[in-house]
Amino acid sequence: RRFAFGLFYWRRRRRPFASQPFRFRCRRPSPARRAFTPPMTITFCNGKGGAGKTTLSILMGCALADVGRRVAFLDRDPQQTATRWIRETKPSIVIAEPGGSYDALIIDTPPRLDSSLVHESLAQADKVMLVSSPSPADLWTSQDTVSVIRAHYKKDKAALLFNRVQRQ
């Protein structure tokens, strides 16, 4: 059997004994198929600054690049922290350019819900990650962000990602 996850195809191998775990083998799609696949666009958003959107979006981009994806980053935050980080550390992530060919496009949004950049980012996203910390101020802002996401993102459910959660 084959299971499709994004651009990867996983083939389940038979296990000789019931006590052995399943093993999966990862196979990349052919270059011809990859050329016609549109990039997966992931948007990180929250209406409050300091929630960790930029840090988590850069880490997501690095994780995708580590598994062999061509990742581009679109920094729409006015502080341009992610752009500076990418230029200074030179990871395998590139700054997005019009007409570029990528497997994944990661968008970091500004911390203002009334910004047209947030609305554009949500409209072009394949997946939306709402980043929040468990503090009351962040949770209140996250409620406002959910209403903006519902208004501009019609494809799927957004994912809520809690940042700075301590294990007890």
PEFEN-V308369 format. One record per pair of residues at least 12 apart in sequence whose C-alpha atoms are under 6 Angstrom apart, sorted by the first residue. I is the first residue (numbers start at 1). J is the second residue. D is the distance in whole Angstrom. If there is no record, write none. Layout:
i:I j:J d:D
i:I j:J d:D
//
This chain:
i:8 j:28 d:6
i:9 j:27 d:6
i:10 j:25 d:6
i:10 j:26 d:5
i:11 j:24 d:6
i:11 j:25 d:6
i:12 j:24 d:5
i:39 j:102 d:6
i:39 j:103 d:5
i:39 j:104 d:5
i:40 j:104 d:5
i:41 j:104 d:6
i:41 j:105 d:5
i:41 j:106 d:6
i:41 j:125 d:5
i:41 j:126 d:5
i:42 j:106 d:5
i:42 j:125 d:6
i:42 j:126 d:6
i:42 j:127 d:5
i:42 j:128 d:6
i:43 j:106 d:6
i:43 j:107 d:5
i:43 j:125 d:6
i:43 j:128 d:5
i:44 j:108 d:5
i:44 j:129 d:5
i:45 j:109 d:6
i:45 j:130 d:5
i:46 j:130 d:6
i:46 j:131 d:6
i:46 j:145 d:6
i:47 j:111 d:5
i:47 j:112 d:5
i:47 j:113 d:5
i:47 j:145 d:6
i:48 j:111 d:5
i:49 j:111 d:5
i:51 j:132 d:5
i:51 j:133 d:6
i:53 j:131 d:6
i:69 j:103 d:6
i:70 j:102 d:5
i:70 j:103 d:5
i:71 j:93 d:5
i:71 j:102 d:6
i:71 j:103 d:6
i:71 j:104 d:5
i:71 j:105 d:6
i:72 j:93 d:6
i:72 j:94 d:5
i:72 j:95 d:5
i:72 j:96 d:5
i:72 j:105 d:5
i:73 j:95 d:5
i:73 j:96 d:5
i:73 j:105 d:6
i:73 j:106 d:5
i:74 j:96 d:5
i:74 j:107 d:5
i:75 j:107 d:6
i:75 j:108 d:5
i:76 j:108 d:6
i:76 j:109 d:5
i:77 j:109 d:5
i:77 j:110 d:4
i:122 j:152 d:6
i:122 j:153 d:5
i:123 j:152 d:6
i:123 j:153 d:5
i:128 j:158 d:5
i:129 j:158 d:6
i:129 j:159 d:5
i:129 j:160 d:6
i:130 j:159 d:6
i:130 j:160 d:5
i:130 j:161 d:6
i:131 j:161 d:5
i:131 j:162 d:6
i:132 j:162 d:5
i:132 j:163 d:6
i:133 j:162 d:5
i:133 j:163 d:5
i:133 j:164 d:6
//
